Amino acid sequence: MWEILDNAVDEFLADEADRIVVTLHKDGKSLTVQDNGRGIPEETVDQIFVPFFTTKRTGSGIGLSLSRQIMTAHRGEIVVESGAGGTTASLLF
């Protein structure tokens, strides 16, 4: 969860209209993190969970890969949808 929030914050452009919305759904089985940023480039979105892949100057590329492994170990998953209007990451428990 922290990695997803951290990545959303890192992509903001210091625009007052930037926002992150975290929603815990009533069913208790999912949580979404949604931002209204630039979105993840189409050629990159398929690689964000690959170990050691990063687009950050100081990133290690471990955070999202480890997050996915933890979710999978607990029979959950992380689903990411991204486009020009922002990115939504859903943690499905």
QUIMODA-V987215 format. One record per backbone hydrogen bond with DSSP energy under -0.5 kcal/mol. CO is the residue of the C=O (numbers start at 1). NH is the residue of the N-H. Records with the same first field share a line. If there is no record, write none. Layout:
CO = NH ; NH
This chain:
1 = 5
2 = 6
3 = 7
4 = 8
5 = 9
6 = 10
7 = 11
9 = 12
15 = 18
19 = 36
21 = 23 ; 34
23 = 25 ; 32
25 = 28
29 = 93
30 = 25
31 = 91
32 = 23
33 = 89
34 = 21
35 = 87
41 = 44 ; 45
42 = 46
44 = 47 ; 48
45 = 48
47 = 50
50 = 53
61 = 52 ; 53
62 = 66
63 = 67
64 = 68
65 = 69
66 = 70
67 = 71
68 = 72
69 = 73
70 = 74
71 = 74 ; 76
72 = 75
77 = 92
79 = 90
81 = 88
83 = 86
86 = 83
87 = 35
88 = 81
89 = 33
90 = 79 ; 92
91 = 31 ; 93
92 = 77
